[in-house]
Amino acid sequence: MKRFSRSVIGLVMMVIIAYSCNSGSANKMIGTWKAADVKIDFDEQMSSPEMLKQVAEREKQTYLNFVNDTVLNIMTGENTYKAFWVMDEKTGLINYRFDDAGVSMNELGHYVDKTIVTSSSTPLGTITITYKKEK
């Protein structure tokens, strides 16, 4: 009877440890993230208010779907791009790549206060997008 009890306790401990190891950064990321805020800092001489509005609207149509601890779907309008992602726990930096075997990583943004903040530089200026988890 003692041997059976030890086996059951050992099994329960293994399940708890496995669950604990699996509930890190990946779990807080899994789900769909929507652009909640778009800030555009463009050179006013090179852009119009209409252009700024169009850029902001286009960016708000981008969704990030973290499927699991490695797969990310980037959805823009009617297109979906499969990517592979990693996050540095210390800095919150999220990187992604489009090919599974590739070594070329792209910076997605930083996980900050339950949001993902991305910043892109363009010839016209900077676009900063804050994503919030939707589901």
MARLUM-22763 format. One line per field, with one value per residue (C-alpha): residue number from 1; residue in three letters; x, y, z. Coordinates in nm, 2 decimals, padded with zeros to 4 digits. Layout:
<atoms>
resi: c(NUM_...)
resn: c(ALA_...)
px: c(X_...)
py: c(Y_...)
pz: c(Z_...)
</atoms>
This chain:
<atoms>
resi: c(1_2_3_4_5_6_7_8_9_10_11_12_13_14_15_16_17_18_19_20_21_22_23_24_25_26_27_28_29_30_31_32_33_34_35_36_37_38_39_40_41_42_43_44_45_46_47_48_49_50_51_52_53_54_55_56_57_58_59_60_61_62_63_64_65_66_67_68_69_70_71_72_73_74_75_76_77_78_79_80_81_82_83_84_85_86_87_88_89_90_91_92_93_94_95_96_97_98_99_100_101_102_103_104_105_106_107_108_109_110_111_112_113_114_115_116_117_118_119_120_121_122_123_124_125_126_127_128_129_130_131_132_133_134_135)
resn: c(MET_LYS_ARG_PHE_SER_ARG_SER_VAL_ILE_GLY_LEU_VAL_MET_MET_VAL_ILE_ILE_ALA_TYR_SER_CYS_ASN_SER_GLY_SER_ALA_ASN_LYS_MET_ILE_GLY_THR_TRP_LYS_ALA_ALA_ASP_VAL_LYS_ILE_ASP_PHE_ASP_GLU_GLN_MET_SER_SER_PRO_GLU_MET_LEU_LYS_GLN_VAL_ALA_GLU_ARG_GLU_LYS_GLN_THR_TYR_LEU_ASN_PHE_VAL_ASN_ASP_THR_VAL_LEU_ASN_ILE_MET_THR_GLY_GLU_ASN_THR_TYR_LYS_ALA_PHE_TRP_VAL_MET_ASP_GLU_LYS_THR_GLY_LEU_ILE_ASN_TYR_ARG_PHE_ASP_ASP_ALA_GLY_VAL_SER_MET_ASN_GLU_LEU_GLY_HIS_TYR_VAL_ASP_LYS_THR_ILE_VAL_THR_SER_SER_SER_THR_PRO_LEU_GLY_THR_ILE_THR_ILE_THR_TYR_LYS_LYS_GLU_LYS)
px: c(00.00_00.29_00.44_00.11_00.07_00.43_00.36_00.04_00.22_00.51_00.27_00.08_00.41_00.53_00.20_00.23_00.59_00.51_00.22_00.43_00.70_00.45_00.27_00.53_00.54_00.38_00.05_00.01_00.07_-00.16_-00.46_-00.55_-00.41_-00.56_-00.41_-00.57_-00.37_-00.17_00.05_00.20_00.49_00.54_00.71_00.42_00.58_00.59_00.24_-00.12_-00.38_-00.56_-00.24_-00.20_-00.56_-00.52_-00.20_-00.36_-00.67_-00.45_-00.25_-00.57_-00.66_-00.36_-00.41_-00.15_-00.27_-00.03_-00.13_00.11_00.45_00.62_00.36_00.23_-00.02_00.01_-00.32_-00.34_-00.67_-00.73_-00.38_-00.24_00.13_00.26_00.56_00.76_00.82_01.03_01.02_01.31_01.17_01.40_01.35_01.00_01.14_00.94_01.11_00.97_01.08_00.88_01.07_01.11_01.47_01.58_01.80_01.70_01.48_01.26_01.18_00.80_00.80_00.80_00.56_00.49_00.21_-00.01_00.03_00.26_00.42_00.58_00.77_00.86_01.07_00.98_01.12_00.83_00.87_00.77_00.47_00.41_00.13_00.00_-00.17_-00.41_-00.52_-00.87_-00.94)
py: c(00.00_00.24_00.18_00.26_00.58_00.69_00.62_00.83_01.12_01.10_01.12_01.41_01.60_01.54_01.68_01.99_02.05_02.00_02.24_02.50_02.49_02.53_02.83_03.09_03.37_03.17_03.13_03.50_03.56_03.29_03.45_03.73_04.08_04.38_04.72_04.94_05.26_05.38_05.69_05.83_06.08_06.17_06.47_06.71_06.84_06.50_06.37_06.49_06.44_06.20_05.99_05.97_05.86_05.59_05.46_05.44_05.26_05.01_04.94_04.89_04.61_04.41_04.13_03.91_03.56_03.37_03.01_02.85_02.89_02.91_02.99_03.34_03.43_03.79_03.88_04.19_04.25_03.93_03.80_03.57_03.51_03.23_03.31_03.16_03.37_03.39_03.63_03.73_03.71_03.97_04.25_04.15_04.17_03.96_03.85_03.65_03.48_03.35_03.03_02.75_02.68_03.04_03.24_03.58_03.73_04.04_04.25_04.26_04.47_04.46_04.31_04.59_04.60_04.34_04.51_04.47_04.79_04.80_05.08_05.11_05.37_05.47_05.74_05.96_05.91_05.67_05.45_05.32_05.06_04.93_04.59_04.46_04.10_04.05_03.69)
pz: c(00.00_00.08_-00.26_-00.43_-00.23_-00.31_-00.68_-00.67_-00.49_-00.73_-01.03_-00.88_-00.81_-01.17_-01.31_-01.08_-01.19_-01.56_-01.53_-01.35_-01.61_-01.89_-01.74_-01.81_-02.07_-02.34_-02.16_-02.10_-02.47_-02.62_-02.78_-03.02_-02.98_-03.15_-03.21_-02.94_-03.01_-03.31_-03.28_-03.59_-03.58_-03.95_-04.10_-04.16_-04.48_-04.63_-04.53_-04.52_-04.25_-04.49_-04.52_-04.15_-04.11_-04.37_-04.21_-03.87_-04.01_-04.19_-03.88_-03.67_-03.90_-03.79_-03.54_-03.37_-03.29_-03.06_-03.12_-02.88_-02.73_-03.08_-03.35_-03.42_-03.70_-03.82_-03.97_-04.19_-04.37_-04.56_-04.54_-04.27_-04.22_-04.01_-03.80_-03.51_-03.20_-02.89_-02.60_-02.37_-02.02_-01.87_-02.13_-02.26_-02.62_-02.87_-03.19_-03.48_-03.80_-04.09_-04.16_-03.90_-03.98_-04.03_-03.81_-03.92_-03.65_-03.67_-03.37_-03.30_-02.99_-02.61_-02.37_-02.12_-01.86_-02.04_-02.37_-02.67_-02.79_-03.14_-03.30_-03.67_-03.84_-04.19_-04.43_-04.32_-03.94_-03.67_-03.61_-03.25_-03.20_-02.87_-02.89_-02.62_-02.57_-02.71_-02.63)
</atoms>
